[in-house]
């Protein structure tokens, strides 16, 4: 049959998703249906091969380990201890509570990589305090959403762990390439919060508590007890990957063990904590890995049907310049991020986009970093921003969707600035991978 039939897979997939079918089962159903139409009984062997490929991918073993690490940090109270230590230093600064939330988001993102978990933890810790001190509801909403979204842009991100094997790019190189843009984004968030607190102090009032100040020595002791173990955990995970000392899976295993040791050191290692963390890990891992398997099956049928060659031919025939084609791919990813979770966007778009990116002569690490920044931006962008729906679940009724939509706009603009910088100056994404060198773990 005509290779143009493969292009109908995308409308069929979107129809099922809009109809309410789970994304993973939608991809599996479309892949099975079109595979049988195109290849008959042979499709069964092809689809079973994709299941085996997913099950035997050693990099994907890092996914449940990273999720368990984040769940342990959340359940054992380590994140709460961190927030209190940070809040102790920032509370008297202009926008101090917002600054503390962004710093906590950065640290938690660098130690867990799970976007939804990061936002939920920060929100539950920071929202009651911000409301108590009469922070602007829009600023509060934007800050929580932005800090939680850093889990996409700061390694070790679960999205990167999935994207690397799908794109055929080193996960270690992606982590190092994403590091500077991710921290640049966090810095821009901080600059905005400090700026708005100076210009409009009524939006972020200084905290004037009656409680006596803690002595400097005690502040330092509390901070070291809360921060140093977490920084060691981050180094164990991220540092070993960047230096080529461990694969992502090995580093994730060390991180999971480190989270258990930290919980024990803080005397919060309980059977209930371990059980809750394990259950959460199983639930999220099963969802993510089933989506990965469905995406692999979908992409396999699409490629075998000649869909990739058809897309390439259609794009080349448009007469668009390479930069316009790249912009079109990123725009499609941005729109897809409105209606699909980040993992699904990666699995649907990256297999089609990467051959085109390579054919056009763009650096694959640079493109993947720009792609991830676009995904993070779509994660915040109304009206269907996943970050807002996460926030809606943990905020009191007086914080409305209007507050949330208004609050995320400045942070979206900050992300677009970072995207523009990455596109205009590829060295931002490529300098660190070149400097780090070492083995390229895939």
Phi, psi and omega in degrees: 000164182297143178293343178293341178297328180299329181294338179287349179298324182289313175300323179296318179297313181295325178298315180294319180295315179296328179287350175106004177287144175303146185300315183300312182291330177296315180293320180295317181296315179296316179299318181293313181298310181289329177296317178294319179298318185279318191237358179067222184294335181299335182300328181299316179297318181297317182290320177296326177297320179294325177296316179296319179300318180293316183293331184262005181282111185292330180297322182293344175296341178290337185299303180295331180291317177295320180296317179298319179300313179296320180295321179294318179298324181285309188289328185276358178085007181294320179297320178296319179297320178297315182298318180296321179293317179292315181301327180300327181270330189259350191297331181270355179281158172300125182068028188302320180293321177294319177300315180299320180295318180293318179297316178297319178300320179295313181293318182291323177297321181285352181238001179224313178081006181255114189295306183299320180295319180300312182294319181296315181296311181298317181299313181295330179279318191268327186300311180301321181291319180295318179294322179299323182261019169062040172292150173303132182295327179290317178296318178299314181298313180298320181295315181294315179298315183293317181294322178291328182289346181296345176298340176278324190261350180244123180296154002270109183268134177301322180300322179291321180300323178282319185295320184307301180298324181294320181276349184071033182241147179299126177296320178299318178294323177294319177300312181291325178291331183275343189298309182294311177301322181295312179289329175298320178296315179298320178297318180295323176299316180297317180299318180296314183297315178297318180298313182291329178292326176286316185284323181229076185300338180292339179281334181218074184298143173294146181273120178245081182274151181276348182292143181294150178295146176279140180300148184303316180299320179292322176301314181296319180297313180299317181296315181296319180297323182275323191269316186300312178301321179293319178296323176296322178295317178299317179295320180301321182275300189281317183298317181293326177291312184295326180274000178076018182274340182212150172285163177305322180293316178297317180295322179295322178296318177297321179295319179297316177296320179298322179295322177294316179298318178298316179300321178293320180296325179272006178062037178240014180275098182238160179300320181295322179294313179298317182295314180298319179294319180294318180296315179298320179297315180297315182298309183290319181297317179299318179296311183295313184290329175292321176296319178298316179297315178298319178296322178295319178295317180299311181295322180298314179294319181299315180294313183295333180279357181086012181296323181296314180297323180294316179298316179300315181296319180295319180292319180292326182286343180290340182078011179288150176288160178306320181293325178291322177295317177299315178299323179295318178298314180294324178295318178298319178297320180297315180292318180297328179295343177291322192247347182240155173288162189298321180298318180295320178299316178301313186288334180273318189268318187300316179301329178279322188283322188299315177300324179292317179299315180294320181295326180280351175089013178278150177291131187288325178293316179300316180297315182297322177296314178299320179300317180293323176296320177297317179298319180295323178295317179294331178297333181261345194275124175294164005271350185250033184295120176302325180301322181290324179289325173299315183293321181303328184286343186239004181256152176289164185300333183291345174268108188264170177298328178299316177301318183292313180299317180292322186290328184280343186304310180299326181286327174296317178299321177297320178294322178295325175297316178297318178299315179299319179295319179295319180290321182281328183232083182304338181299334178302322180267339188255343185296311184294317176301323178292319183289317184296319180056218177072184181297147178255096180287134182256000000 
